[in-house]
Amino acid sequence: MKIRYPAVIAALSVSVVAVAASDGETLFKLNNCGSCHAATSKSTGPSLADIATKYKGDKGAQARLEAKMRSGGAGSFGPMPQPATAKSVSDADIKTMVAWILGRE
């Protein structure tokens, strides 16, 4: 029996990506969101803690932040605009990241 190593490696790679896709923190890191957002301190953008605090209890926040992350926008935390997220990032991944951010305290 001959084992095809590229096939095995490809299968394992898909498994790792599938696991990562279910984790908001991992997606946040993979998509370089940390280049503008820090966990607890303001940098180019607001901290994740500030975002979670601002939208705590806001039932429409998930949908609004998903739209802002996808398309970009400004004004929520000052004049610096949120750039649009690359089209290569799925809507499901954006949903996962926003839920993770809003769940932080």
matplotlib code that plots the C-alpha trace (Angstrom):
import matplotlib.pyplot as plt

x = [0.0, 1.4, 0.7, 0.3, 1.9, 0.6, -3.0, -2.4, -0.9, -3.7, -6.3, -4.6, -4.3, -8.1, -8.7, -6.6, -8.3, -11.7, -10.9, -9.4, -12.5, -14.6, -12.4, -12.9, -9.6, -7.7, -9.5, -8.8, -5.1, -5.1, -6.7, -4.3, -7.0, -4.4, -2.5, -5.1, -6.9, -5.4, -7.1, -7.3, -5.6, -6.4, -4.0, -4.9, -8.4, -10.4, -9.5, -11.6, -12.6, -13.9, -15.9, -17.4, -18.3, -19.8, -22.1, -22.9, -26.6, -27.2, -29.2, -28.5, -24.7, -23.8, -25.4, -24.2, -20.6, -20.6, -21.7, -19.1, -16.3, -17.3, -17.8, -15.8, -16.9, -16.0, -17.5, -18.1, -14.9, -13.5, -12.4, -10.1, -12.1, -12.5, -11.2, -13.3, -12.4, -10.9, -13.4, -11.4, -12.7, -16.1, -19.2, -19.2, -15.7, -16.7, -19.8, -17.5, -15.0, -17.7, -19.4, -16.0, -15.3, -18.7, -18.3, -15.2, -15.3]
y = [0.0, 3.3, 6.4, 9.7, 12.2, 15.3, 14.0, 13.4, 16.8, 18.4, 16.6, 17.7, 21.3, 21.4, 20.1, 22.8, 25.5, 24.2, 24.2, 27.7, 29.0, 28.3, 30.4, 34.1, 34.9, 32.7, 34.4, 37.8, 37.0, 35.3, 38.3, 40.8, 42.7, 43.1, 45.5, 48.1, 46.7, 45.7, 43.7, 46.4, 49.6, 51.9, 51.8, 52.8, 51.5, 51.1, 48.3, 45.1, 45.8, 49.3, 47.8, 45.2, 47.8, 50.3, 47.7, 45.6, 44.9, 46.3, 43.6, 45.1, 45.4, 42.0, 42.8, 46.4, 45.5, 42.7, 45.2, 47.7, 45.1, 43.9, 47.3, 49.7, 53.0, 55.7, 57.7, 55.1, 55.7, 58.9, 59.9, 56.9, 54.7, 51.0, 49.7, 47.2, 43.5, 41.6, 39.7, 36.5, 36.7, 34.9, 36.3, 33.4, 34.3, 37.9, 36.8, 34.6, 37.4, 39.9, 37.5, 36.9, 40.6, 41.4, 38.5, 40.0, 41.8]
z = [0.0, -1.1, 1.1, -0.7, 1.7, -0.1, 0.3, 4.1, 4.5, 2.7, 4.8, 8.0, 6.8, 6.2, 9.7, 11.2, 9.2, 10.2, 13.9, 13.6, 11.8, 14.8, 17.1, 17.1, 18.7, 16.2, 13.3, 14.8, 14.8, 11.3, 9.7, 11.3, 13.2, 16.0, 13.9, 14.7, 17.8, 21.1, 23.9, 26.6, 25.3, 22.4, 19.5, 15.9, 16.7, 19.9, 22.3, 22.2, 25.8, 24.8, 21.9, 24.1, 26.8, 24.4, 22.8, 26.0, 26.1, 22.6, 20.8, 17.4, 17.9, 16.4, 13.0, 12.9, 13.8, 11.2, 8.6, 9.7, 9.7, 6.2, 4.6, 6.8, 8.3, 10.7, 13.6, 16.3, 18.1, 16.5, 13.1, 12.2, 9.8, 10.1, 6.7, 4.9, 5.5, 2.6, 0.5, 1.3, 4.9, 5.0, 6.5, 8.9, 10.1, 10.6, 12.6, 14.7, 15.3, 16.2, 18.7, 20.3, 20.6, 22.1, 24.5, 26.0, 29.4]

ax = plt.figure().add_subplot(projection="3d")
ax.plot(x, y, z, "-o")
ax.set_aspect("equal")
plt.show()
